[in-house]
Amino acid sequence: MKNIVIGVCGGIACYKTVEIVNQLKKDGYTVNVIMTKAAQEFVKPLTFQVMSGNTVVTDMFDPIDHWDTKHIDLAKNADVFAIVPATANIIGKITSGIADDMLSTTVMVAKCPIVIAPAMNTAMYENPFVQENLKKLNDKGYHVLETQEGLLACGDEGKGKLLPWETITQYIKDVAEKNSKYLKS
Ligand SMILES: Cc1cc2nc3c(=O)[nH]c(=O)nc-3n(C[C@H](O)[C@H](O)[C@H](O)COP(=O)(O)O)c2cc1C
């Protein structure tokens, strides 16, 4: 069975990632979740633990249980690594080679296909540095998903809204199953 690692960042849309994890688990995938500190301000790790059936990784320096070096083993065993929602912060960290927490460190180790599903306020999304970083990721072969236009949680209307969770789930599954439509070189 395929292993999927889901990185969850601190955006309001992270409650939608719960549905993604739930669906992937129901569809028979092994799902491991890594949450940033900010993500835990929005959703408790317990929710992801119940949905994934696995311990949620939240800290670089947790006592080691069944992984030897968690970040390396999680990354090595992953068939797909998806970050949903991907904040402007994690996007900036990945493109700058920063590894200062469990998520940014693990994604740096991963050699599997990496899916980035951005979600943020329209002005943040349109910020030239964020756009430049998204382009960099795309050029390096990351699967950078679009956002949708709509009414955002902050009240603004425009780009930056997370794609529907069903669309992201299907995308992750297609990449995991090597559906050629989504394969990058
Ligand atoms: C209510 C609230 C909503 C937020 N939503 C987003 C968001 O949708 N996208 C984003 O990039 N940052 C958002 N932020 C800011 C991030 O939480 C902040 O940049 C944080 O440092 C991200 O950390 P992380 O990338 O490690 O999760 C939000 C902050 C607050 C307080």
PDBQT file of the ligand as one rigid body, heavy atoms in Angstrom, charges set to zero:
ROOT
HETATM    1  C1  LIG A 201      -6.259  33.515  11.556  1.00  0.00    +0.000 C 
HETATM    2  C2  LIG A 201      -5.018  33.319  10.738  1.00  0.00    +0.000 A 
HETATM    3  C3  LIG A 201      -5.124  32.780   9.481  1.00  0.00    +0.000 A 
HETATM    4  C4  LIG A 201      -3.981  32.599   8.698  1.00  0.00    +0.000 A 
HETATM    5  N1  LIG A 201      -4.121  32.065   7.440  1.00  0.00    +0.000 NA
HETATM    6  C5  LIG A 201      -3.046  31.931   6.664  1.00  0.00    +0.000 A 
HETATM    7  C6  LIG A 201      -3.190  31.397   5.349  1.00  0.00    +0.000 A 
HETATM    8  O1  LIG A 201      -4.287  31.011   4.916  1.00  0.00    +0.000 OA
HETATM    9  N2  LIG A 201      -2.081  31.278   4.583  1.00  0.00    +0.000 N 
HETATM   10  C7  LIG A 201      -0.847  31.692   5.015  1.00  0.00    +0.000 A 
HETATM   11  O2  LIG A 201       0.105  31.598   4.249  1.00  0.00    +0.000 OA
HETATM   12  N3  LIG A 201      -0.689  32.183   6.275  1.00  0.00    +0.000 NA
HETATM   13  C8  LIG A 201      -1.744  32.303   7.095  1.00  0.00    +0.000 A 
HETATM   14  N4  LIG A 201      -1.592  32.808   8.357  1.00  0.00    +0.000 N 
HETATM   15  C9  LIG A 201      -0.240  33.162   8.824  1.00  0.00    +0.000 C 
HETATM   16  C10 LIG A 201       0.556  31.936   9.234  1.00  0.00    +0.000 C 
HETATM   17  O3  LIG A 201      -0.116  31.237  10.289  1.00  0.00    +0.000 OA
HETATM   18  C11 LIG A 201       1.963  32.352   9.669  1.00  0.00    +0.000 C 
HETATM   19  O4  LIG A 201       2.646  32.907   8.571  1.00  0.00    +0.000 OA
HETATM   20  C12 LIG A 201       2.753  31.213  10.259  1.00  0.00    +0.000 C 
HETATM   21  O5  LIG A 201       4.043  31.661  10.581  1.00  0.00    +0.000 OA
HETATM   22  C13 LIG A 201       2.845  30.032   9.317  1.00  0.00    +0.000 C 
HETATM   23  O6  LIG A 201       3.653  29.025   9.883  1.00  0.00    +0.000 OA
HETATM   24  P1  LIG A 201       3.848  27.604   9.198  1.00  0.00    +0.000 P 
HETATM   25  O7  LIG A 201       4.139  27.834   7.756  1.00  0.00    +0.000 OA
HETATM   26  O8  LIG A 201       5.020  27.042   9.928  1.00  0.00    +0.000 OA
HETATM   27  O9  LIG A 201       2.619  26.823   9.456  1.00  0.00    +0.000 OA
HETATM   28  C14 LIG A 201      -2.709  32.969   9.187  1.00  0.00    +0.000 A 
HETATM   29  C15 LIG A 201      -2.616  33.496  10.470  1.00  0.00    +0.000 A 
HETATM   30  C16 LIG A 201      -3.746  33.681  11.243  1.00  0.00    +0.000 A 
HETATM   31  C17 LIG A 201      -3.599  34.230  12.629  1.00  0.00    +0.000 C 
ENDROOT
TORSDOF 0
